[in-house]
């Protein structure tokens, strides 16, 4: 059994997979489409982060691939529709680096408000500038959070504990934490916020969400932070508003185009601006977060491969079957059409197969059923599944 892990995934993922019997190939960089097709020959599990793009072409040319682990929050780098069509399960770590991202944003809010970046640069240049000009406390300031999901809500709690007043906007119906106030529109938030922090996801509809029109509606001398997705923000418009003095400072951890590997050159229109903090997509890059992500996703991949569990898969029907301690298990992914499961169970009954448990779910065009039995299922039952025109894959496990 082979697993390929790209982009410096934490070594704990290697330990987990090796402990479950996998031969692991760990690489420090991402791969392009052609390279990835070649590298996936014989590989059953693939681990990636945000720079490796899993396209339909790659998935169609990776017949051995069973599951993909995105060792990060987002999955927009994977063609999920193509993965589902090929029956490849995709997993991610939606909560594991939340605290790390929030702490980065809190640090950036304080650093921008106190203009620490500029103070530090002057000190390194041998200039002693003790002036308080442009430096402010964050206590009492209004933080506007755009996107009130896992990261947004935890940011809300920490900011409020520091004495900030929190407002938020989300297109989904979210419960306000603490004293945070929900705003009816994005424009209403921009008119009131002293600091605007973006925490939206990578769905296509969010591309270009924040451009010249939104910057113009922000309060004069407000601060701007983007730790969500690079494609959400028009960086050219942001530069114009920083140069004009309308925006007092900004911190960005994500960019529309990012280097593929460590040491590659970084280009951005935001380079060289005063009171602008640029970080290389390190929101979740703490040892604690990366270790937790490595452990969490690797275990999800192993549980799927060894027992058919799809709990927290982002694309396949979610089935959480108990660990198989004895007997025989069959996992069957099929088209979600009427009669498939009924016909399967009818065959099991006719062959006197002793079913001890059955767990099933549907999701969109797919159905998934895990069936446990005291003894291996009859050849006729297995043949029925394999010959069904609605079957995508059939896998079995035995203890």
C-alpha positions as CSV (number, residue, x, y, z in Angstrom):
1,X,0.0,0.0,0.0
2,X,1.5,3.3,-1.1
3,X,0.8,6.9,0.1
4,X,2.2,10.1,-1.4
5,X,2.4,13.2,0.8
6,X,3.3,16.5,-0.7
7,X,4.1,20.1,0.5
8,X,5.9,19.4,3.8
9,X,3.0,17.7,5.6
10,X,3.8,17.1,9.2
11,X,5.9,14.0,10.0
12,X,3.1,12.8,12.4
13,X,1.1,11.9,9.3
14,X,3.9,9.7,8.1
15,X,4.0,8.0,11.5
16,X,0.3,7.4,11.4
17,X,0.2,5.9,7.9
18,X,3.3,3.8,8.4
19,X,1.8,2.5,11.6
20,X,-1.2,1.4,9.5
21,X,1.0,-0.5,7.0
22,X,1.6,2.1,4.3
23,X,4.8,2.8,2.4
24,X,5.0,6.6,2.5
25,X,6.7,8.9,0.0
26,X,7.0,12.4,1.7
27,X,8.0,15.3,-0.6
28,X,8.5,19.0,0.3
29,X,7.0,20.6,-2.8
30,X,3.8,20.6,-4.8
31,X,3.5,18.9,-8.2
32,X,2.1,20.1,-11.5
33,X,-0.6,18.2,-13.4
34,X,1.8,16.1,-15.6
35,X,4.1,15.4,-12.7
36,X,1.3,14.4,-10.5
37,X,-0.2,11.9,-13.0
38,X,3.2,10.2,-13.2
39,X,3.8,10.2,-9.4
40,X,0.4,8.7,-8.6
41,X,1.1,5.4,-10.4
42,X,0.4,2.7,-7.8
43,X,-0.6,5.3,-5.1
44,X,-3.8,4.7,-3.1
45,X,-3.6,7.7,-0.7
46,X,-2.6,11.2,-1.6
47,X,-1.9,14.0,0.9
48,X,-1.8,17.6,-0.3
49,X,-2.0,21.2,1.0
50,X,-3.1,24.3,-0.9
51,X,-0.6,24.5,-3.8
52,X,-1.3,21.1,-5.4
53,X,-4.3,21.2,-7.8
54,X,-6.0,17.9,-8.3
55,X,-7.7,18.3,-11.7
56,X,-10.1,16.0,-13.5
57,X,-7.3,14.9,-15.8
58,X,-5.2,13.8,-12.8
59,X,-8.1,11.9,-11.3
60,X,-9.0,10.2,-14.5
61,X,-5.4,9.0,-14.9
62,X,-5.0,7.7,-11.3
63,X,-6.8,4.4,-11.3
64,X,-5.2,3.2,-8.0
65,X,-6.1,6.4,-6.1
66,X,-8.7,5.7,-3.4
67,X,-8.6,8.8,-1.2
68,X,-7.2,12.3,-1.0
69,X,-6.4,14.2,2.2
70,X,-6.3,18.0,2.1
71,X,-4.0,18.8,5.1
72,X,-5.6,22.2,5.4
73,X,-9.0,23.8,5.8
74,X,-10.0,24.3,2.1
75,X,-10.7,21.8,-0.6
76,X,-11.1,24.2,-3.6
77,X,-7.8,22.9,-5.0
78,X,-9.5,19.6,-5.7
79,X,-12.1,19.0,-8.5
80,X,-14.6,17.5,-6.1
81,X,-17.1,16.7,-8.9
82,X,-14.5,14.7,-10.7
83,X,-13.3,13.0,-7.5
84,X,-16.9,11.9,-6.7
85,X,-17.4,10.6,-10.3
86,X,-14.2,8.5,-9.8
87,X,-15.3,7.4,-6.4
88,X,-12.3,9.0,-4.7
89,X,-13.0,10.2,-1.1
90,X,-11.7,13.6,-0.2
91,X,-11.0,14.6,3.5
92,X,-9.8,17.8,5.0
93,X,-9.2,19.4,8.5
94,X,-11.9,22.0,8.9
95,X,-11.1,22.9,12.5
96,X,-7.6,21.9,13.3
97,X,-5.8,25.2,12.6
98,X,-8.5,27.6,13.7
99,X,-6.7,28.8,16.8
100,X,-3.5,29.4,14.9
101,X,-5.2,31.6,12.2
102,X,-7.0,33.6,14.9
103,X,-3.9,34.3,16.9
104,X,-2.1,35.5,13.7
105,X,-5.0,37.9,13.0
106,X,-5.0,39.2,16.6
107,X,-1.3,39.8,16.4
108,X,-1.7,41.7,13.1
109,X,-4.5,43.9,14.5
110,X,-2.2,45.0,17.3
111,X,0.9,45.3,15.1
112,X,-1.0,47.5,12.6
113,X,-2.7,49.7,15.2
114,X,0.7,50.3,16.9
115,X,2.6,50.4,13.5
116,X,5.1,47.9,14.9
117,X,6.4,46.9,11.5
118,X,7.6,50.4,10.7
119,X,9.0,50.9,14.2
120,X,11.0,47.7,13.8
121,X,12.3,48.6,10.4
122,X,13.6,52.0,11.7
123,X,15.3,50.3,14.6
124,X,17.1,47.9,12.3
125,X,18.2,50.9,10.3
126,X,19.6,52.6,13.4
127,X,16.8,55.2,13.8
128,X,15.3,55.8,17.2
129,X,11.7,57.0,16.7
130,X,9.8,57.1,20.0
131,X,6.9,59.1,18.6
132,X,3.3,57.9,19.4
133,X,2.1,59.4,16.1
134,X,-0.3,57.0,14.4
135,X,-0.2,54.4,17.2
136,X,-3.5,53.4,18.9
137,X,-4.8,50.9,21.4
138,X,-7.3,48.4,20.0
139,X,-9.5,48.6,23.1
140,X,-12.8,50.1,22.2
141,X,-12.2,49.8,18.5
142,X,-14.8,48.1,16.3
143,X,-13.8,44.9,14.6
144,X,-15.9,43.9,11.6
145,X,-15.7,40.2,10.7
146,X,-16.8,39.2,7.2
147,X,-17.5,35.5,7.4
148,X,-18.6,34.2,10.8
149,X,-17.7,30.6,10.7
150,X,-15.3,28.6,12.8
151,X,-12.4,31.1,12.5
152,X,-14.7,34.2,12.6
153,X,-16.5,33.2,15.7
154,X,-13.3,32.3,17.6
155,X,-11.7,35.6,16.5
156,X,-14.9,37.3,17.8
157,X,-14.4,35.8,21.2
158,X,-10.7,36.7,21.6
159,X,-11.2,40.2,20.2
160,X,-14.0,40.9,22.6
161,X,-11.9,39.7,25.5
162,X,-9.4,42.4,24.6
163,X,-12.0,45.1,24.8
164,X,-12.9,45.4,21.1
165,X,-16.4,45.7,20.0
166,X,-17.4,43.1,17.4
167,X,-19.8,43.3,14.5
168,X,-20.1,40.6,11.8
169,X,-21.7,39.9,8.4
170,X,-22.4,36.4,7.0
171,X,-24.7,35.3,4.2
172,X,-25.6,32.3,6.4
173,X,-27.6,32.5,9.5
174,X,-25.0,32.5,12.3
175,X,-25.5,32.7,16.1
176,X,-23.8,35.8,17.6
177,X,-21.1,35.0,20.2
178,X,-20.9,37.2,23.3
179,X,-21.8,40.8,22.6
180,X,-21.1,40.6,18.9
181,X,-23.7,42.2,16.6
182,X,-24.9,40.9,13.3
183,X,-25.0,43.5,10.5
184,X,-27.7,43.3,7.9
185,X,-25.4,44.0,5.0
186,X,-21.7,44.2,4.2
187,X,-22.0,47.9,3.5
188,X,-23.4,48.5,7.0
189,X,-20.4,46.7,8.5
190,X,-17.9,48.7,6.4
191,X,-19.4,51.9,7.5
192,X,-18.9,51.1,11.2
193,X,-15.8,49.0,11.4
194,X,-12.3,50.3,12.4
195,X,-10.8,47.0,11.4
196,X,-12.2,44.8,8.7
197,X,-11.1,41.1,8.7
198,X,-12.1,38.6,6.0
199,X,-12.8,35.0,6.8
200,X,-14.9,33.7,3.9
201,X,-14.3,30.4,2.1
202,X,-13.0,29.7,-1.4
203,X,-16.3,29.0,-3.2
204,X,-16.3,30.6,-6.7
205,X,-18.9,33.1,-5.8
206,X,-16.5,34.8,-3.4
207,X,-14.0,35.6,-6.1
208,X,-13.6,39.4,-6.3
209,X,-15.8,39.9,-3.2
210,X,-13.7,42.8,-2.0
211,X,-12.7,45.5,-4.5
212,X,-12.5,49.2,-5.1
213,X,-16.2,49.7,-4.2
214,X,-15.8,48.0,-0.8
215,X,-12.6,49.8,0.1
216,X,-14.3,53.1,-0.7
217,X,-17.0,52.3,1.8
218,X,-14.6,51.6,4.6
219,X,-14.1,54.2,7.3
220,X,-11.2,56.6,6.7
221,X,-8.0,55.3,8.3
222,X,-9.5,51.9,9.0
223,X,-7.3,48.7,8.9
224,X,-7.8,45.8,6.6
225,X,-6.9,42.1,7.0
226,X,-7.3,39.1,4.7
227,X,-6.5,35.7,6.0
228,X,-9.1,33.8,4.0
229,X,-8.4,33.4,0.2
230,X,-6.3,35.5,-2.2
231,X,-8.8,35.6,-4.9
232,X,-11.3,37.4,-2.7
233,X,-9.5,40.7,-2.7
234,X,-8.5,43.1,-5.5
235,X,-4.9,43.9,-4.4
236,X,-4.5,46.7,-7.0
237,X,-7.5,48.5,-5.5
238,X,-6.1,47.9,-2.0
239,X,-2.8,49.5,-2.9
240,X,-4.5,52.5,-4.3
241,X,-6.4,53.1,-1.1
242,X,-3.3,52.6,1.1
243,X,-1.3,55.0,-1.1
244,X,-4.1,57.6,-0.8
245,X,-4.1,57.3,3.0
246,X,-7.8,56.2,3.1
247,X,-6.7,52.8,4.5
248,X,-4.2,53.2,7.3
249,X,-2.7,49.7,7.1
250,X,-3.3,46.2,6.0
251,X,-2.1,42.6,6.6
252,X,-2.4,39.8,4.1
253,X,-1.6,36.2,4.4
254,X,-3.1,35.0,1.1
255,X,-2.6,36.2,-2.5
256,X,-4.3,35.6,-5.9
257,X,-1.0,34.0,-7.2
258,X,1.3,32.3,-4.8
259,X,4.7,30.7,-5.3
260,X,4.6,26.9,-5.8
261,X,7.6,26.0,-3.6
262,X,9.9,27.3,-0.8
263,X,12.3,29.9,-2.1
264,X,10.4,30.8,-5.3
265,X,10.1,34.5,-6.0
266,X,7.1,36.3,-4.7
267,X,5.5,39.1,-6.7
268,X,2.7,41.4,-5.4
269,X,1.6,45.0,-6.0
270,X,1.5,45.3,-2.2
271,X,5.3,45.0,-1.7
272,X,7.1,48.0,-0.4
273,X,4.1,49.8,1.2
274,X,4.3,51.3,4.7
275,X,2.3,49.6,7.4
276,X,1.5,46.6,5.2
277,X,2.3,43.2,6.7
278,X,2.7,40.4,4.1
279,X,3.1,36.8,5.3
280,X,3.5,33.7,3.1
281,X,0.2,31.9,3.7
282,X,1.2,30.9,7.3
283,X,-2.1,31.4,9.1
284,X,-2.2,27.7,10.0
285,X,1.5,27.2,10.0
286,X,2.2,26.6,13.6
287,X,3.8,23.4,14.9
288,X,0.7,22.8,17.0
289,X,-1.7,23.2,14.1
290,X,0.3,21.2,11.6
291,X,0.7,18.3,14.0
292,X,-3.0,18.3,14.7
293,X,-3.9,18.5,11.0
294,X,-1.4,15.7,10.2
295,X,-2.8,13.4,12.9
296,X,-6.5,14.1,12.0
297,X,-6.3,13.8,8.2
298,X,-4.0,10.8,8.2
299,X,-6.4,8.9,10.5
300,X,-9.3,9.8,8.3
301,X,-7.5,8.4,5.3
302,X,-6.5,5.2,7.2
303,X,-10.0,4.7,8.5
304,X,-11.4,4.9,5.0
305,X,-8.9,2.6,3.5
306,X,-9.0,0.0,6.2
307,X,-12.6,0.1,7.2
308,X,-14.7,2.1,4.6
309,X,-15.5,5.0,7.0
310,X,-16.4,8.2,5.1
311,X,-17.2,10.3,8.2
312,X,-16.3,14.0,7.4
313,X,-15.6,13.3,3.8
314,X,-16.4,16.4,1.8
315,X,-17.7,14.7,-1.3
316,X,-18.9,11.1,-0.6
317,X,-21.9,10.1,1.4
318,X,-20.9,10.0,5.1
319,X,-21.0,6.7,6.8
320,X,-19.5,6.1,10.3
321,X,-19.4,2.4,10.7
322,X,-18.0,0.9,13.9
323,X,-14.6,-0.7,13.9
324,X,-14.7,-4.2,12.6
325,X,-13.5,-6.5,15.3
326,X,-14.6,-9.8,13.7
327,X,-16.3,-11.0,10.6
328,X,-16.5,-9.6,7.1
329,X,-17.3,-6.1,5.7
330,X,-18.3,-4.9,2.2
331,X,-18.3,-1.3,1.2
332,X,-20.4,-0.4,-1.9
333,X,-20.4,3.0,-3.6
334,X,-23.2,3.3,-6.2
335,X,-25.4,5.6,-8.1
336,X,-28.2,7.1,-6.0
337,X,-31.1,5.5,-7.9
338,X,-34.2,3.7,-6.5
339,X,-34.0,0.0,-6.0
340,X,-30.2,-0.6,-5.7
341,X,-30.1,-1.3,-2.0
342,X,-33.4,-3.3,-2.1
343,X,-32.0,-5.5,-4.9
344,X,-28.8,-6.0,-3.0
345,X,-30.5,-7.0,0.2
346,X,-32.9,-9.3,-1.7
347,X,-29.8,-11.2,-3.0
348,X,-28.3,-11.4,0.5
349,X,-31.6,-12.9,1.8
350,X,-31.8,-15.4,-1.0
351,X,-28.2,-16.5,-0.4
352,X,-28.7,-16.7,3.4
353,X,-25.9,-14.3,4.1
354,X,-25.9,-13.5,7.8
355,X,-25.8,-9.7,8.0
356,X,-24.8,-8.4,11.4
357,X,-24.9,-4.7,10.6
358,X,-25.7,-2.3,7.8
359,X,-24.9,1.4,7.6
360,X,-25.8,3.7,4.7
361,X,-26.2,7.2,3.4
362,X,-26.8,9.2,0.2
363,X,-25.3,12.4,-1.0
364,X,-26.4,14.0,-4.3
365,X,-26.0,11.4,-7.0
366,X,-24.2,8.9,-4.9
367,X,-25.2,6.3,-2.4
368,X,-22.9,4.3,0.0
369,X,-23.6,1.3,2.0
370,X,-21.4,-0.6,4.4
371,X,-22.5,-4.2,5.2
372,X,-21.1,-6.4,8.0
373,X,-21.6,-10.1,8.0
374,X,-20.5,-13.0,10.3
375,X,-19.0,-14.9,7.3
376,X,-17.7,-13.8,3.9
377,X,-20.6,-13.0,1.6
378,X,-21.5,-15.5,-1.0
379,X,-19.9,-15.3,-4.5
380,X,-23.4,-14.8,-6.0
381,X,-24.0,-11.7,-3.8
382,X,-20.6,-10.2,-4.6
383,X,-21.1,-11.0,-8.3
384,X,-24.5,-9.2,-8.2
385,X,-22.8,-6.0,-6.9
386,X,-19.9,-6.2,-9.3
387,X,-22.2,-6.6,-12.3
388,X,-24.7,-3.9,-11.3
389,X,-24.7,-1.0,-13.8
390,X,-25.1,1.3,-10.9
391,X,-22.0,0.3,-9.0
392,X,-19.0,2.5,-8.8
393,X,-16.7,0.4,-6.6
394,X,-16.9,-2.6,-4.3
395,X,-14.4,-3.2,-1.5
396,X,-14.2,-5.8,1.2
397,X,-12.4,-6.2,4.5
398,X,-12.0,-9.2,6.8
399,X,-10.9,-9.7,10.4
